[in-house]
Structures are given as structure tokens and as C-alpha cells.
Amino acid sequence: MTPSPLSSLAQRSLKTVWHPCTQMQHHDQGVPLLAIKRAQGAWLYDTDGHRYLDAISSWWVNLFGHSHPHLVKAITDQAQQLDHIMLCGLTHEPVVQLSEQLTALSNHHLGHAFYASDGASAVEIALKLSLHYWRNQGQEHKHRFVSIEQAYHGETLGALAVTDVPLFRENYGSQLSKQYTAASPDLRQAASAEEQTQITEKALQSLEQILDTHQDIAAVILEPLVQCAAGMKMHSPDYLRGVRALCDHYQVHLILDEIAVGCGRTGTFFACEHAGIWPDLLCLSKGITGGALPLSVVLSTSALYHGFYDPDLRRGFLHSHSYTGNPLACRAALASLQLFQQYPVYELQRKLGQQIDEGLQALALRSPKMQHLRRTGVIWAFDLDIGQPRYDHLSFARRFYRSALQYGLMLRPIGNTVYLMPGYLWTEAEAQHLLDGLGHLLKEYA
């Protein structure tokens, strides 16, 4: 399958649309710009009638398939009743129901949901909440944050300040506040359980040294279990337990960014459930609406919420967005939560996981350049030894993306890391299509 060089819709797009996370000139150098006409289930269909298996869930948002009828009906019904109202001084049934259900899913450890529209905004809210909380407590000196090596938390200025990916932040360094960076608990290099323990302990020691040295820290922020944009670096639940204990000991907040790894992606609804811990603030977005509409939320502990509960307006949290708690998006999120009840999601994930595990392991035996095969929940990744300097990994990613389209696959590697994030309802045939396509792709790098 070879997509048309440039459809008329793609040409119009290049004249008027500035696409995200893109060097636009690359489209003049052979990187395809697909014009998608419709999407159904696991498949994207372009204007020429070709179809592509969405193996990355459209940047990790799509859980139950595109245009799922239950989501479509919920959004349609809601649009006919209430499309939008401001959430300042007003409320509505979908936002209340969603907040109640998210609180219940956290076993009431987290409540008082604060809404926005995207992941970076949720991170900004969480950072501001932590900083403002300590100010309300008379501890204004606690105003810096700790993240971990190669952390990614979004591309607004506050989120970039706790992001450690030079490609995204180096151009804006003059505008970013100073923060601290602890060692990553990345387990890719561990060849045994003993080495995994050593890597985890070393990372915790790095964090402890920072917390013990600096008294100005408000919170630690991290992605639990998987550092996605860092190349799907995966770590142990033991690390999360250790971080929680350190935050308690040094009296700083723990912010968990579950924007990519929440909503069932790791095999439990919240990734932190694997460690049996809860943060002070938890960010969700991406899959919360099943990939249908933009929505994000920050869940907080009761103690943090009550740190703002005061007659003085200045001690309240005055952050706002015009579309905060949009009824359509909240209704989509409620419909997505209903699908977790309608389908045996985690059993389906187990069956899908077994098939993909077996297929990837067989490919790894035939492909020596396929390294560090790893999995958490329904996130798979492996690194390809492409024999090039690191600065060439981005050009490899573009070539791999283009080649994958020829086999009907939508894949976008992160550098030399190929990752898979299938939807929860994939069929055996769809999983096999992925494995077959990967088999052909890997032959190109044998």
C-alpha cells in the first residue's frame, strides 16, 4: 500500500495549517501528510480509500475504537440538551457525575476535580495548586519542583520547566523557572531482578539527596510506571512506593502525571494502583473521553483542597479556562467509564497482550537489532539498533513512519524506539496485521 504523494486536502492543509510537533519543511522532503476522511474502530481511512491500523491510538487517546457508537450517542444526546456553560457560579449534571465517579475510582483518596481541556493545562494546574497551597500555609519558600531525567509533562511554560527533553525546551530556556532533576529509574539496562532493584534504589537515592539538600521544594512530579515521551522508559512500582515515602518524610507533594498512562492503559484504571499508593495531585487527560473530545482533570486530596477553603478570595484557586468542565466532554468521559463496565476490559487486554507478546518475542528472535523489548499493560516498546549517532534517530523515525504506511500501519517511533499502544477492543486479526507489518518493517533493518 502506497499513499498518494499529496492529496488535494493535504495540499490545502499545508497552505493553511501549522501542524503540531512538526518541522513543516519535512513534508516537502517526502514525509507523507495523510488526509484522513473517516475513522472506525481501529482503522483510519484516507481520502484515497486506503486504511491504516491506528497502532498508537492517535497519540495515546483512543481506548475503545474510533467513532464508538456508545460515545457518539452520548455526545449527540448531550449536545441536544446542554452544549456548554461556564463552570464559575454554575454547575451541571455531567461534571458532577464525572467527579463523583472519578473519586469513587480512587477509593475516595482523591476528590475535588479541577477541569481543563488538555494535559499540559492539567500539569500547570497541579503545579500551581502545590505552590499556592504552600503559600497559603505560610511556606512561600517551597516554590520549586523535582522531576526525573527525560521527564515530559507538556509544552506550556510551567510544564516545560519540569520537562527534561532538550528538543522541546532548549529554545525557551530563558523563560523557564529553575527546577531540580533526579535520576531516572529506567529499567532497560537491567538484566536481572537484582539489577532492577539496584537501579530503583539508585534513583531513589538521587531523589532523596535532592530533597535532603534543598528546602525550597513544593512537589515531586513524575509519570508513574512509564516515561512515555522519553522513549517508553519503564520502571518498577517499588520506585513509586519509595517516592511516596520520601515525599511524606520531607513533607512535599507528590504529583502523578497519568495523562498518558491512566484510564486503564497500564492494566489498572490508575497506574499508581500497581504500587498501592496515592498522590496528592493526579492529572488525567488523553483517554479520559475515550479519545472523542478534549478534556483534562486534576484530582486532589481533601487536605490539599481545604488548604484553599477560606473567606479570603486571594487564598482561593482563581485559575480558570472558558471551557472548564465542558458538558459534552464530561458526557463523553462518562460514556467511556460506562464502557469499562460493559466490556471485560482487563480480560480483553490480557488476551490481546498474550498474542502481541508471543508475536513480538518471535520477531525479536529473528531480528537481532530489536533490543530491550518491554511491556507495561497495553504499552509495548523496543529499541532498534540502527547504527547511527543519536542525532540521526529523528530522521530514522520519519523513515520508519513512512515505511509503516506501506503496510497499513500508523506508527510514529520516538527516536529509535518503536512503541505500540493498541486500543482495548482490538481483534486477533487486527493484532496479527500489526505483527505481520512489523515483520516486514524489521526486515528492512536486519
C-alpha positions in Angstrom: 0.0 0.0 0.0 1.4 3.4 -1.0 -0.5 6.5 -0.1 -0.8 9.2 -2.7 2.1 11.6 -2.7 -0.1 14.5 -1.7 -3.9 14.6 -1.8 -5.8 17.8 -2.6 -6.8 18.0 1.1 -3.3 17.6 2.2 -2.2 20.4 -0.2 -4.8 22.7 1.3 -3.7 21.8 4.8 -0.1 22.7 4.0 -1.1 26.1 2.8 -3.1 27.0 5.9 -2.5 24.6 8.9 0.6 24.7 11.1 0.8 21.1 12.3 1.9 20.2 15.8 5.3 18.7 16.7 6.3 19.0 13.1 9.1 20.6 11.0 6.8 21.7 8.2 9.6 21.6 5.6 9.8 17.8 6.1 6.6 17.4 4.2 8.4 18.9 1.2 11.1 16.3 1.7 9.0 13.2 1.3 7.3 12.8 4.8 3.7 12.0 4.0 0.8 14.1 5.2 -2.2 11.8 5.3 -5.6 13.3 4.7 -8.0 11.2 6.8 -11.6 11.2 5.8 -13.0 8.9 8.5 -12.1 6.6 11.3 -13.9 3.5 12.5 -12.8 1.1 15.2 -9.0 0.5 15.0 -8.8 1.9 11.5 -8.1 5.3 9.8 -9.3 5.8 6.2 -7.7 8.4 3.9 -9.3 10.3 1.1 -8.0 7.8 -1.4 -9.7 4.8 0.3 -6.5 3.4 1.9 -6.8 2.2 5.5 -4.2 2.2 8.3 -4.3 0.4 11.6 -4.0 3.0 14.4 -1.3 1.3 16.4 -0.6 4.3 18.6 -4.2 5.2 19.5 -3.9 8.6 17.8 -1.3 9.9 20.3 -2.5 7.6 23.0 -6.0 8.9 23.4 -8.2 6.3 21.7 -9.3 3.5 24.0 -12.3 1.7 22.6 -12.0 2.5 18.9 -12.8 5.5 16.7 -16.5 6.6 16.5 -17.6 4.0 19.0 -21.5 4.2 18.8 -21.9 4.5 22.6 -19.6 7.6 22.7 -21.2 9.1 19.6 -24.7 8.7 21.0 -23.8 10.2 24.4 -22.2 13.2 22.8 -25.2 13.7 20.4 -27.7 13.4 23.2 -25.8 15.9 25.4 -25.5 18.4 22.5 -29.2 18.4 22.2 -29.7 19.3 25.9 -26.7 21.4 27.0 -23.7 22.2 24.9 -21.7 24.5 27.3 -22.0 26.7 30.2 -19.2 28.4 32.3 -18.4 26.5 35.5 -17.9 29.6 37.6 -21.1 30.1 39.6 -22.8 27.3 37.7 -22.7 23.5 37.5 -24.3 20.7 35.5 -25.1 17.0 35.9 -22.2 15.6 33.7 -19.4 17.3 35.5 -20.9 16.4 38.9 -21.4 12.7 37.9 -17.9 12.5 36.4 -16.3 14.0 39.5 -18.2 11.6 41.7 -17.2 8.6 39.7 -13.5 9.5 39.5 -13.5 10.0 43.2 -15.0 6.5 43.7 -12.5 5.0 41.3 -9.7 6.3 43.6 -11.4 4.7 46.6 -12.1 8.3 47.8 -8.4 9.0 48.3 -8.8 11.8 45.7 -11.7 14.1 45.1 -12.5 17.7 44.2 -11.8 17.6 40.4 -10.5 20.7 38.7 -11.0 20.6 34.9 -9.3 21.9 31.8 -9.0 20.8 28.2 -5.5 19.3 27.7 -2.7 17.5 29.5 -0.3 20.4 29.7 -3.0 22.6 31.3 -3.7 19.9 33.9 0.1 19.9 34.7 0.0 23.7 35.0 -2.9 23.5 37.4 -1.2 20.8 39.5 2.0 22.8 39.8 0.1 26.0 40.7 -2.0 24.2 43.2 1.0 22.8 45.0 2.9 26.1 45.0 -0.2 28.1 46.1 -1.0 25.6 48.8 2.3 26.1 50.5 1.9 29.8 50.2 -1.4 29.6 52.0 0.3 27.6 54.7 2.9 30.4 55.2 5.6 28.4 53.5 6.3 30.6 50.5 9.9 29.3 50.3 8.5 26.0 48.9 8.3 27.0 45.3 10.4 24.6 43.2 9.7 21.2 41.8 11.6 17.9 41.2 11.1 15.9 38.0 13.2 13.0 36.7 15.6 12.7 33.8 14.0 12.9 30.4 10.6 13.7 32.0 8.0 15.1 29.7 4.9 16.9 31.1 3.8 19.2 28.3 4.8 22.2 26.4 3.4 25.2 28.1 6.0 27.2 30.1 5.2 25.7 33.5 5.1 22.2 32.2 8.3 22.7 30.2 10.0 23.8 33.3 9.6 20.2 34.7 10.3 18.6 31.3 13.8 17.3 30.6 13.7 16.8 26.9 16.1 19.3 25.2 14.3 19.1 21.9 11.2 20.6 23.4 12.7 23.0 26.0 16.1 24.3 24.8 14.6 27.2 22.7 12.7 28.5 25.7 15.2 28.1 28.5 15.3 31.9 29.3 11.6 31.7 30.2 11.7 28.6 32.3 12.0 28.6 36.1 14.8 26.7 37.8 13.8 23.2 38.9 15.6 20.0 40.1 16.2 16.8 38.2 16.6 13.4 39.8 17.9 10.2 38.2 15.5 8.1 36.1 14.6 4.6 37.3 14.7 3.3 33.7 15.0 -0.5 33.8 16.0 -1.1 30.2 19.6 -1.9 31.2 18.7 -4.3 34.0 19.5 -8.0 33.1 18.2 -9.4 36.4 15.8 -8.8 39.3 18.8 -7.8 41.4 19.9 -5.2 38.8 16.3 -3.9 38.7 16.4 -3.4 42.5 19.8 -1.6 42.2 18.6 0.8 39.5 15.4 1.6 41.5 17.4 2.1 44.7 19.9 4.4 43.0 17.2 6.5 41.5 15.5 6.8 44.9 18.9 7.8 46.5 19.2 10.5 43.8 15.8 11.9 44.7 16.5 11.7 48.4 19.7 13.6 48.1 17.8 16.5 46.3 15.1 16.5 48.9 17.5 16.4 51.8 19.7 19.2 50.3 17.0 21.7 49.2 14.3 23.2 51.5 12.5 25.1 48.7 10.8 22.1 47.1 7.0 22.1 46.8 6.4 18.8 45.0 7.8 15.9 43.1 6.2 15.2 39.7 6.5 12.1 37.6 4.8 9.7 35.2 4.1 6.5 37.1 5.5 3.3 35.5 6.2 4.6 32.0 8.0 7.7 30.9 6.3 7.8 27.6 7.9 10.7 25.5 11.3 9.7 26.9 11.1 6.6 24.7 8.8 4.4 26.8 11.2 4.1 29.8 9.6 1.7 32.2 10.2 1.4 36.0 9.1 -0.6 39.0 6.1 0.0 41.2 8.7 -0.2 44.0 10.0 3.2 42.8 6.6 4.8 43.2 6.3 3.4 46.8 9.8 4.8 47.5 8.9 8.2 46.1 5.7 8.4 48.1 7.6 7.6 51.3 10.2 10.2 50.6 7.5 12.9 49.8 5.9 12.0 53.2 9.2 12.2 55.0 10.2 15.6 53.6 6.7 17.0 53.5 6.4 17.8 49.8 3.5 16.9 47.5 3.6 14.1 45.0 2.1 14.9 41.6 1.4 12.0 39.3 1.1 12.8 35.7 -1.2 9.9 34.5 -2.2 11.8 31.3 -0.8 9.0 29.1 -0.7 6.1 31.5 -4.1 6.5 33.2 -7.5 5.3 32.2 -6.6 1.6 32.1 -3.5 1.8 29.9 -1.3 0.0 32.4 -3.8 -2.7 33.4 -5.5 -0.8 36.2 -7.5 2.4 35.9 -4.9 4.5 37.7 -1.3 3.5 37.1 -0.4 4.2 40.8 -2.7 1.4 41.9 0.1 -1.0 40.9 2.1 0.4 43.8 -0.7 0.7 46.2 -0.1 4.4 46.7 -2.0 7.6 46.0 -0.6 11.0 45.2 -1.6 14.4 46.5 -2.5 15.5 43.0 -3.2 13.3 39.9 -3.5 14.5 36.3 -5.7 12.8 33.7 -6.4 13.6 30.1 -6.0 11.8 26.7 -8.0 8.6 27.2 -10.5 10.0 29.7 -13.1 10.7 27.0 -12.1 7.6 25.0 -10.3 9.8 22.6 -13.5 11.6 21.5 -13.2 15.1 22.9 -10.5 17.2 24.7 -10.7 17.1 28.5 -8.3 17.0 31.4 -8.7 16.9 35.1 -6.6 17.3 38.3 -7.8 15.2 41.2 -6.7 16.4 44.7 -6.7 15.1 48.2 -9.2 16.6 50.7 -6.3 18.0 52.7 -5.0 20.0 49.7 -8.4 21.2 48.8 -9.1 22.5 52.3 -5.8 24.5 52.1 -7.7 26.9 49.8 -11.0 26.9 51.7 -11.1 30.4 53.2 -13.1 33.6 53.3 -10.2 35.4 51.7 -10.6 35.4 47.9 -6.8 35.6 47.4 -6.4 32.3 49.2 -8.7 30.6 46.7 -7.6 29.0 43.5 -8.5 31.5 40.8 -7.2 29.6 37.8 -9.8 29.3 35.0 -10.4 28.2 31.5 -13.5 29.2 29.4 -14.4 25.6 28.6 -13.6 24.2 32.0 -15.9 21.2 32.7 -17.5 21.3 29.2 -20.7 19.2 29.4 -20.1 17.5 26.0 -16.6 16.4 27.0 -17.8 15.3 30.5 -20.6 13.3 29.0 -18.1 11.6 26.7 -15.9 10.8 29.7 -18.9 9.3 31.5 -19.7 7.2 28.4 -16.1 6.0 28.3 -16.3 4.9 32.0 -19.5 3.1 31.2 -17.6 1.1 28.5 -15.3 -0.1 31.2 -18.4 -1.7 32.8 -19.8 -3.0 29.5 -16.7 -4.8 28.4 -14.4 -7.1 30.3 -11.6 -4.6 29.6 -8.8 -6.1 31.6 -9.5 -9.7 30.4 -9.5 -8.4 26.8 -6.2 -6.7 27.5 -4.8 -9.9 28.9 -5.8 -11.9 25.7 -4.5 -9.2 23.4 -1.3 -8.9 25.4 -0.6 -12.6 25.1 -0.9 -12.6 21.4 1.2 -9.5 20.9 3.8 -10.7 23.5 4.2 -14.0 21.6 4.4 -12.3 18.2 7.0 -9.7 19.4 9.1 -12.3 21.1 9.2 -14.4 17.9 10.2 -11.2 15.9 12.9 -10.5 18.4 14.5 -13.9 17.9 14.7 -13.2 14.1 15.7 -9.6 14.5 19.0 -9.1 16.5 18.7 -5.3 16.2 15.5 -5.3 18.1 16.6 -4.6 21.7 15.0 -4.0 25.1 11.6 -5.4 24.3 9.4 -4.3 27.2 5.8 -4.0 28.2 3.6 -2.4 30.8 -0.2 -3.1 30.5 -1.0 -2.4 26.8 2.1 -0.4 26.1 4.9 -2.2 24.2 8.2 -0.8 23.1 11.5 -1.9 21.8 14.7 -0.1 20.6 16.2 -0.6 17.2 20.0 -0.6 16.9 20.2 1.4 13.7 23.9 2.0 13.9 23.6 5.8 13.7 24.6 8.7 16.0 21.8 9.8 18.3 21.2 13.0 16.3 20.1 10.8 13.3 17.4 9.0 15.3 14.8 11.6 14.4 15.4 11.0 10.7 15.1 7.3 11.3 11.7 7.9 13.0 10.4 9.7 9.9 11.6 6.9 7.6 10.1 4.2 9.7 6.8 6.1 9.8 6.7 6.4 6.1 7.6 2.7 5.6 4.9 1.6 8.1 2.3 3.3 6.0 3.1 0.9 3.1 2.0 -2.0 5.3 -1.2 -0.3 6.5 0.2 0.8 9.9 0.1 4.1 11.7 3.3 4.1 13.8 5.4 7.0 15.0 8.7 6.0 16.7 10.2 8.2 19.3 13.8 8.4 18.1 14.9 4.8 17.6 12.2 3.5 20.0 9.3 1.8 18.3 6.2 1.7 20.6 2.8 0.2 20.3 -0.4 1.4 22.1 -3.3 -0.6 20.7 -6.9 0.0 21.6 -8.5 -2.2 24.2 -11.0 -3.8 21.8 -8.7 -4.9 19.1 -9.5 -8.2 17.4 -7.0 -11.0 16.8 -7.0 -10.2 13.2 -6.0 -6.6 13.9 -3.2 -7.6 16.2 -1.9 -10.0 13.6 -2.0 -7.3 11.0 0.3 -5.3 13.3 2.7 -8.2 13.8 2.8 -9.0 10.1 3.6 -5.4 9.2 6.3 -5.2 11.9 7.8 -8.4 10.5 8.2 -6.7 7.1 9.5 -3.5 8.6 12.1 -5.2 10.7 13.5 -7.0 7.6 14.4 -3.5 6.3 16.7 -3.1 9.3 18.1 -6.6 9.6 
